């Protein structure tokens, strides 16, 4: 596709934005509305008018693991090395000059609620690789390959909802008769968490664009409260989120902070980002976010690593750091701690913690008033669990960034 022939990609546009782009291209509103529903609600990418196109990375691999709650599925999509391909800016066909391909990684996680109702959470990637360098994380060992576009992020939802769902045992097929919009009459994906490859706040513009599309009532239609951004603690990005909450009313957007340490010395060694923004500064911005979000609960994550951050004194220090988010006479708990047993990455210097160690740490936190839950491990054997995403075959490749125009930086 020549650069001067721009496509209109609905995967990266809210319906009002899409309709405006179609109007400028001479496409009537009726045809534009039908095309938007065709892509999102029917899961069809054919028969789109004029310059409208929605390229989605082909699902090239699936790995499943059975759990008591259902089948956890990790799937990989093949995407071009050049991020601009999803915005109609580079040639992506085979043959001479074809773009080198990369892979995204996503995980569909079954969840069983207290009432027995089964839901599915989609863990999406915001980058291929990651630049944050956290020692316990498989993705960090890859380095950052490139950012994903909003179209590629939303494309992970599209693939899960319209391709992968058909391979998951026990998932009911959608009944087009139940809704005039077809495939989403029985949605598979109920929640989305930005906890896959990459640091979402390192790619904040594309992540925010993707969330706007994912929450569009005429598109995926996910409630804002069912989407969570997880971050290692980029304070600049958290302040950007604070602006969005105040200016656009995204108070119901979920936020999760990977704490993973109880003091700066331990966190400096595990997470290089802490050397720029220490735990005191991190605590301050999280308090501001809690206030701006009207006291809605914040999620904190703590990966328990044997011999590193699992001592009794670590539990005591962590409880003290979490004190502003604990129950008081004025309010209930506004912070929930997820305790995550470490999932060993490839060539890991640490083993997984024992059940006894996890239980002891959990009990000590509860005794000190922390609202804490233990994260159930899913997908560990398929390298699909927390901290395990990352294809070793694409490590050490040259970084390819994304400029404001969608062109690669390297």
C-alpha positions in Angstrom: 0.0 0.0 0.0 1.6 3.3 -1.1 2.1 5.7 1.9 -0.2 8.3 0.3 -3.2 5.9 0.4 -4.2 6.0 4.0 -6.6 3.4 5.4 -9.2 4.1 8.0 -8.7 1.5 10.8 -11.7 1.2 13.1 -9.7 -0.8 15.6 -8.0 2.4 16.7 -11.0 4.7 16.6 -14.0 5.3 18.7 -17.3 5.3 16.7 -17.5 9.2 16.5 -13.9 9.3 15.3 -14.5 6.6 12.8 -17.7 8.3 11.4 -15.8 11.5 11.0 -13.0 9.9 9.2 -15.5 8.1 6.9 -17.3 11.3 6.3 -14.1 13.0 5.2 -13.5 10.0 2.8 -17.0 10.3 1.3 -18.5 7.3 3.0 -22.1 7.8 4.2 -23.0 7.5 7.9 -25.2 4.4 7.3 -22.4 2.5 5.6 -19.9 3.7 8.3 -22.1 2.6 11.2 -22.6 -0.8 9.5 -18.9 -1.2 9.0 -18.1 -0.4 12.6 -20.6 -3.0 13.9 -19.4 -5.5 11.3 -15.9 -5.3 12.7 -16.6 -5.2 16.5 -19.9 -6.9 17.0 -19.9 -9.5 14.2 -16.1 -10.1 14.1 -16.0 -9.7 10.3 -13.2 -7.9 8.5 -14.5 -8.4 5.0 -16.9 -6.3 3.0 -15.7 -3.0 4.4 -16.2 0.1 2.3 -13.5 2.0 0.4 -10.4 2.8 2.4 -11.7 1.1 5.6 -9.5 -1.9 6.6 -8.9 -3.6 10.0 -5.8 -5.7 9.8 -5.5 -8.0 12.8 -2.4 -10.1 13.6 -2.9 -13.7 12.8 -3.1 -16.1 15.8 0.0 -18.2 15.2 0.2 -20.1 18.5 -2.1 -21.2 21.3 -1.1 -22.9 24.6 -3.7 -24.1 27.1 -3.6 -25.2 30.7 -6.4 -26.7 32.6 -7.3 -25.1 36.0 -10.2 -25.8 38.4 -11.9 -22.7 37.0 -11.5 -23.6 33.3 -8.9 -23.4 30.5 -6.2 -20.7 30.6 -5.2 -19.9 27.1 -2.0 -18.0 26.0 -2.1 -17.0 22.4 0.4 -15.2 20.1 -0.4 -12.9 17.2 2.0 -12.2 14.4 2.5 -8.5 13.7 4.8 -6.6 11.4 8.0 -5.1 12.8 6.9 -1.6 11.6 4.1 -0.3 13.9 2.9 1.9 11.1 1.6 -1.1 9.2 -1.6 -1.1 11.3 -2.2 2.5 10.2 -1.9 1.9 6.6 1.5 3.5 6.3 3.9 0.7 5.1 3.7 -2.2 2.8 3.1 -5.4 4.7 2.4 -7.9 1.9 4.9 -10.8 1.3 7.7 -10.6 -1.2 10.5 -8.0 -1.6 10.5 -5.4 1.1 8.1 -7.3 3.4 8.2 -6.2 7.0 9.9 -8.5 9.5 7.4 -10.0 11.9 7.2 -10.0 15.7 4.7 -11.6 18.1 2.4 -10.2 20.7 1.4 -12.4 23.7 -2.0 -12.4 25.4 -3.7 -14.6 28.0 -7.4 -15.5 28.4 -7.9 -16.3 32.1 -11.1 -18.0 33.4 -12.4 -16.7 36.7 -15.1 -18.2 39.0 -17.0 -15.7 41.2 -18.5 -16.3 44.6 -21.9 -17.0 43.0 -20.4 -19.6 40.7 -20.6 -17.4 37.6 -17.7 -17.9 35.2 -16.1 -14.9 33.6 -12.9 -14.4 31.5 -10.2 -11.8 31.9 -8.0 -10.9 29.0 -4.4 -10.0 29.9 -3.1 -7.8 27.0 0.4 -6.6 26.1 1.1 -2.9 25.4 4.7 -3.5 24.1 6.8 -6.2 22.6 9.4 -6.6 25.3 9.9 -4.1 28.1 12.5 -1.5 29.0 11.9 -1.4 32.8 14.5 -4.1 33.6 12.7 -5.8 36.5 14.9 -8.7 37.5 12.1 -11.2 38.3 10.2 -10.7 35.0 10.7 -12.7 31.8 9.6 -9.9 29.6 12.2 -7.5 31.0 15.0 -9.9 29.9 13.9 -9.2 26.3 14.5 -5.5 26.4 12.1 -3.2 24.6 11.5 -4.2 20.9 8.8 -1.7 20.1 5.6 -0.1 21.4 2.2 -1.5 20.2 -0.3 0.8 18.6 -3.8 1.2 19.9 -5.0 -0.9 16.9 -2.7 -3.7 17.9 -3.9 -3.6 21.5 -7.5 -3.6 20.5 -6.6 -6.3 18.0 -5.8 -8.6 20.9 -9.3 -8.2 22.3 -10.7 -8.8 18.8 -8.7 -12.0 18.4 -9.7 -13.3 21.8 -13.4 -12.6 21.2 -13.7 -13.7 17.6 -11.0 -16.3 17.0 -9.6 -17.8 20.2 -13.0 -18.3 21.9 -13.9 -21.0 19.4 -11.0 -23.2 20.7 -11.8 -22.9 24.4 -13.6 -25.9 25.9 -16.9 -25.3 27.5 -17.4 -21.7 26.1 -20.8 -21.3 24.7 -20.9 -20.2 21.0 -22.6 -16.8 20.5 -26.1 -16.8 19.2 -26.7 -14.1 16.6 -30.4 -14.3 17.2 -29.9 -12.8 20.7 -28.7 -9.5 19.4 -29.0 -7.4 16.3 -25.2 -6.9 16.6 -24.5 -10.6 16.4 -21.3 -12.0 17.9 -21.3 -10.0 21.2 -24.6 -11.3 22.3 -22.6 -13.6 24.6 -19.2 -11.9 25.1 -16.3 -14.0 26.1 -14.1 -11.2 27.6 -15.6 -9.5 30.6 -12.4 -7.8 31.9 -9.2 -6.5 30.5 -5.9 -6.1 32.4 -2.8 -4.4 31.0 -0.6 -6.9 32.7 1.0 -8.6 29.6 4.3 -7.7 28.0 5.4 -4.1 28.5 4.9 -1.2 30.8 1.6 0.5 29.9 2.7 3.9 31.2 5.8 3.7 28.9 3.3 3.7 26.0 0.6 5.8 27.6 -0.8 7.6 24.5 -1.5 4.3 22.7 -2.9 2.7 25.8 -5.3 5.6 26.5 -6.5 5.5 22.8 -7.0 1.7 23.1 -9.1 2.1 26.3 -11.3 4.7 24.6 -12.1 2.2 21.9 -12.5 -0.7 24.2 -15.1 1.2 26.3 -17.0 2.5 23.3 -20.6 1.4 23.7 -20.9 0.7 19.9 -17.6 -1.3 19.8 -16.4 -3.7 22.5 -18.5 -2.0 25.1 -16.4 -2.9 28.1 -17.2 -0.9 31.3 -14.4 1.4 32.3 -14.5 -0.3 35.8 -13.6 -3.6 34.0 -10.3 -2.4 32.7 -7.2 -2.2 34.8 -3.8 -0.7 34.0 -0.9 -2.3 35.9 2.3 -0.3 36.3 5.8 -0.7 37.9 5.4 2.8 39.2 6.3 5.4 36.5 5.3 8.5 38.4 5.2 10.6 35.3 2.7 8.2 33.8 0.6 8.1 37.0 0.4 11.9 36.9 -0.8 11.6 33.3 -3.5 9.2 34.5 -4.4 11.7 37.2 -4.9 14.4 34.6 -7.2 12.1 32.5 -9.2 11.2 35.6 -9.8 14.8 36.4 -10.4 16.1 32.9 -12.3 13.2 31.3 -14.0 11.6 34.2 -12.3 8.2 34.0 -12.6 7.7 37.7 -13.7 4.1 37.3 -10.5 3.0 35.5 -8.8 0.4 37.5 -5.2 0.9 38.6 -2.7 -1.6 39.9 0.8 -0.9 41.2 3.5 -3.5 41.3 5.2 -2.8 44.7 7.2 -6.0 45.1 9.3 -4.6 48.0 8.9 -3.1 51.4 11.9 -0.6 51.3 14.0 1.3 48.7 17.0 -0.9 49.1 15.2 -4.1 48.1 13.1 -2.3 45.4 16.2 -0.6 43.9 17.7 -4.1 43.4 14.5 -5.6 41.9 13.1 -2.7 39.9 15.4 0.0 38.4 12.5 2.4 38.1 12.7 2.9 41.9 16.0 4.7 41.5 14.2 7.5 39.7 11.0 7.5 41.7 11.4 6.1 45.2 8.7 4.6 47.4 7.9 7.8 49.3 7.2 9.7 46.0 5.3 6.7 44.7 3.1 6.6 47.8 2.3 10.3 47.5 1.0 10.0 43.9 -1.0 6.9 44.8 -2.7 8.8 47.6 -3.5 11.6 45.1 -5.0 9.1 42.7 -7.1 7.5 45.4 -8.5 10.9 46.3 -9.2 11.8 42.6 -10.9 8.5 42.1 -13.3 9.1 44.9 -11.9 6.5 47.3 -12.3 3.6 44.8 -10.1 0.7 45.7 -6.5 0.6 44.4 -4.8 -2.6 43.7 -1.3 -3.3 44.9 0.7 -6.3 43.8 3.6 -8.0 45.6 5.5 -10.8 44.0 6.9 -12.9 46.9 10.4 -14.0 46.1 12.3 -16.5 48.4 15.2 -14.9 50.2 14.6 -11.5 48.7 11.4 -9.9 50.0 9.7 -12.7 52.1 11.1 -12.1 55.6 8.8 -11.2 58.5 10.3 -7.7 58.7 9.4 -7.2 55.0 5.8 -7.9 55.9 6.0 -5.3 58.7 7.5 -2.6 56.5 5.0 -3.3 53.7 2.1 -2.9 56.1 3.5 0.4 57.2 3.9 1.6 53.6 0.3 0.6 52.9 -1.1 2.4 56.0 -2.7 5.3 54.0 -4.8 2.8 52.1 -6.0 0.8 55.1 -9.2 1.0 57.0 -9.6 4.0 59.3 -12.5 5.6 61.3 -13.2 7.8 58.3 -13.2 5.2 55.5 -12.9 1.5 54.8 -10.0 -0.2 53.0 -9.1 1.8 49.8 -6.2 -0.5 48.9 -6.2 -4.3 48.2 -2.9 -6.1 48.2 -2.5 -9.1 45.8 0.1 -11.4 47.1 1.6 -13.3 44.1 3.9 -16.3 44.5 6.9 -15.8 42.3 6.7 -17.6 38.9 10.2 -18.5 37.9 11.3 -17.0 34.6 13.8 -18.7 32.3 17.2 -19.1 34.0 15.8 -17.7 37.1 18.1 -17.2 40.1 15.2 -17.9 42.5 12.7 -20.8 42.9 9.0 -20.4 43.5 8.1 -19.9 47.2 6.8 -22.8 49.2 3.1 -22.8 50.2 4.2 -22.5 53.8 6.2 -19.3 53.1 3.3 -17.8 51.2 0.9 -18.6 54.0 3.2 -17.2 56.7 3.7 -13.9 54.9 -0.1 -13.6 54.2 -1.0 -14.2 57.8 1.5 -11.6 59.1 0.0 -9.0 56.8 -3.5 -9.8 57.9 -2.4 -9.5 61.6 -1.2 -6.0 60.8 -4.5 -4.9 59.2 -3.7 -5.2 55.5 -6.5 -6.1 53.2 -4.7 -8.9 51.3 -5.6 -11.8 49.0 -3.4 -14.5 47.6 -3.3 -14.5 43.7 -4.0 -18.0 42.4 -1.3 -19.2 40.0 -2.6 -20.0 36.5 -0.6 -20.7 33.3 2.8 -21.3 35.0 3.5 -24.5 33.0 2.9 -22.7 29.7 5.0 -19.6 30.6 1.7 -17.7 30.7 1.6 -16.7 34.4 2.4 -13.3 35.9 5.9 -12.3 34.9 6.5 -15.1 32.4 5.4 -13.6 29.1 8.2 -13.1 26.6 9.4 -15.0 23.5 13.1 -15.8 24.0 13.6 -15.9 20.2 13.2 -12.2 19.8 15.5 -11.1 22.7 18.3 -8.7 21.9 16.7 -7.4 18.6 17.2 -3.8 17.8 14.6 -1.5 19.4 12.0 -0.1 17.1 10.0 2.8 18.7 7.0 4.7 17.5 6.9 8.3 16.7 3.8 10.5 17.0 3.1 9.9 13.3 3.2 6.2 13.7 6.5 5.7 12.0 9.4 3.6 13.5 12.2 5.5 15.3 14.9 2.9 14.5 
